[in-house]
Structures are given as structure tokens and as C-alpha cells.
Amino acid sequence: MQARSDWRMSRYADAASGRQCRSGRARVFQSLHRSRPRRALPYGSYYLTGFLHERPLARLRADLGKLGIERVAGQAEPEDHAAILCEIMAGLAVHRFPAPAGADRELFEQHLAPWIGRFFADLERAEAAEFYRRVGALGRVFIEIEA
């Protein structure tokens, strides 16, 4: 089963790395914010509550604070943005952040597992941008393997 999963991940990574979004920001906006049947907004609070900047974001900030991870000054996106969370998880995995053993698993289970698979599945169905459909497929498969 692991070899098949590795092959699928490789296939999606290769497809995504060879694609570029041809029509720029307008296509990205249309893809992420007007997808059907559900809008693929990349925020944990949105997926968990239906609104932005809600209690899940406050809980995430508290847990990140315990790990010594703070928001970068001038950063407009909240910490529950999917890309930011993936970057934090990568940092924990390679020990870029000083954190106790198992912090990455706990952060994943508490703050990503409840929603990020649905986000990637929604992104995979984005109507306007092939590239983001591939990113969604890659993310969905990765989360299936990690969960």
C-alpha cells in the first residue's frame, strides 16, 4: 500500500510542479473564492465554524504560543491559513522550531485534521484553475496518508 501511495504522491507532485497559473491573480481568486459546491477558503475557522477569525483561530494561537511560534509582523493572513499551517508543520517535522516530541502530531490532530482534508477536497474541485485542482489532489492524498 505504501508504494502505491508514494506513486500517487509523486504523480500529483510532478503534475503540480509543471503547471503555472496562466491568468494570474484573477484566476486564483475565481478558483478559490467562487468554487462550487463549497467555497475553498483556506482558513480553519471558516471550515470549522462557517466564519473567519473565530474561536478555532484563538485556540490555535494559544497552542502556537506555547511552542514559541508567533505571527510575523506585517503578515496579513491569520495563522489558520492552510499554507501557513503546512509551513509550520514542515518546520516542526525538520525541527526548525524547538518543540517537544510529538508536538507536530498534536498540532495536526487538534488544528488540521478536523478540516484540512475537506479544504483540499474542495480545492481539488476548483472549477477555474487546473493548477489548484492538482494542489488539492496532492494535499488530499498527503492528508489521507498522514491521518
C-alpha positions as a printed Julia matrix, in Angstrom:
147×3 Matrix{Float64}:
   0.0    0.0     0.0
   2.85   2.41    0.8
   4.39   2.03   -2.68
   1.04   2.86   -4.3
   0.65   5.93   -2.06
   4.2    7.07   -2.9
   3.45   6.67   -6.6
   0.25   8.71   -6.3
   2.03  11.45   -4.34
   4.83  11.55   -6.9
   2.38  11.73   -9.78
   0.48  14.64   -8.23
   3.67  16.45   -7.24
   5.05  16.12  -10.77
   1.79  17.39  -12.27
   1.59  20.34   -9.9
   5.24  21.32  -10.31
   4.91  21.51  -14.1
   1.88  23.77  -14.05
   1.69  27.5   -13.8
  -1.38  29.58  -13.25
  -1.68  31.31  -16.62
  -4.11  34.08  -15.91
  -2.68  35.36  -12.65
  -4.47  36.63   -9.6
  -7.9   36.9   -11.18
  -7.95  33.16  -11.92
  -6.66  32.31   -8.44
  -9.34  34.47   -6.84
 -12.06  32.94   -9.01
 -10.79  29.44   -8.29
 -10.54  29.8    -4.54
 -13.47  32.06   -3.83
 -16.11  31.04   -6.35
 -15.73  27.28   -6.49
 -18.83  25.17   -6.24
 -20.38  23.48   -4.37
 -18.39  24.98   -1.46
 -16.05  27.92   -1.37
 -12.49  26.77   -0.85
 -11.38  29.41    1.64
  -8.1   28.22    3.14
  -8.91  29.04    6.78
  -9.54  26.59    9.6
 -12.05  28.88   11.29
 -14.13  29.0     8.12
 -14.28  25.22    7.79
 -14.99  24.66   11.47
 -17.48  27.47   12.16
 -18.5   28.97    8.82
 -16.89  32.28    9.78
 -13.39  33.78    9.76
 -11.36  34.73   12.86
 -13.38  32.58   15.25
 -12.58  30.54   18.34
 -10.55  27.86   16.46
  -8.07  30.59   15.48
  -7.79  31.75   19.1
  -7.12  28.17   20.26
  -4.51  27.72   17.51
  -2.75  30.95   18.5
  -2.65  29.8    22.13
  -1.13  26.44   21.17
   1.39  28.04   18.82
   2.34  30.46   21.6
   3.11  27.5    23.88
   5.53  26.29   21.19
   7.09  29.74   20.84
   5.71  30.23   17.32
   4.45  33.76   16.69
   2.85  35.58   13.81
   5.34  37.51   11.69
   4.94  41.27   11.93
   3.12  42.62    8.88
   1.65  39.22    7.96
  -1.92  39.82    6.81
  -3.1   36.2     6.78
  -4.23  34.64   10.06
  -2.39  31.64   11.4
  -5.19  29.23   10.49
  -4.46  29.68    6.76
  -3.77  26.27    5.19
  -0.42  27.33    3.69
   0.79  28.8     6.98
  -0.2   25.66    8.86
   1.58  23.47    6.3
   4.7   25.63    6.7
   4.51  25.33   10.49
   4.08  21.56   10.21
   7.11  21.36    7.91
   9.13  23.39   10.42
   8.14  21.07   13.24
   8.95  17.99   11.16
  12.52  19.13   10.45
  13.0   20.56   13.97
  13.32  24.15   12.75
  11.2   25.11   15.76
  12.2   23.96   19.23
   9.25  21.83   20.27
   8.74  18.77   22.44
   8.48  15.36   20.85
   5.03  14.73   19.46
   4.16  18.43   19.1
   3.73  18.01   15.35
   1.24  15.14   15.79
  -0.69  17.02   18.47
  -0.87  20.18   16.35
  -2.0   18.14   13.35
  -4.71  16.3    15.28
  -6.01  19.39   17.07
  -5.82  22.02   14.36
  -5.56  20.44   10.9
  -7.18  17.01   10.9
 -10.69  18.32   11.64
 -10.85  20.39    8.45
  -7.87  20.45    6.09
  -8.82  17.27    4.24
 -12.16  18.87    3.34
 -10.34  22.02    2.2
  -8.07  20.04   -0.14
 -11.06  18.08   -1.48
 -12.87  21.37   -2.18
  -9.75  22.8    -3.81
  -9.49  19.67   -5.94
 -12.91  20.53   -7.35
 -11.99  24.16   -8.15
 -13.56  24.97  -11.5
 -11.29  27.68  -12.82
  -7.68  26.6   -12.28
  -6.09  23.29  -13.23
  -3.05  24.02  -11.08
  -5.1   24.38   -7.9
  -7.06  21.22   -8.64
  -3.71  19.41   -8.71
  -2.62  21.09   -5.47
  -5.9   19.98   -3.91
  -5.36  16.39   -5.06
  -1.79  16.37   -3.74
  -2.88  17.81   -0.4
  -5.82  15.43   -0.05
  -3.65  12.36   -0.72
  -0.97  13.6     1.67
  -3.52  14.13    4.45
  -5.01  10.67    3.82
  -1.54   9.18    4.28
  -0.78  11.22    7.41
  -4.12  10.62    9.09
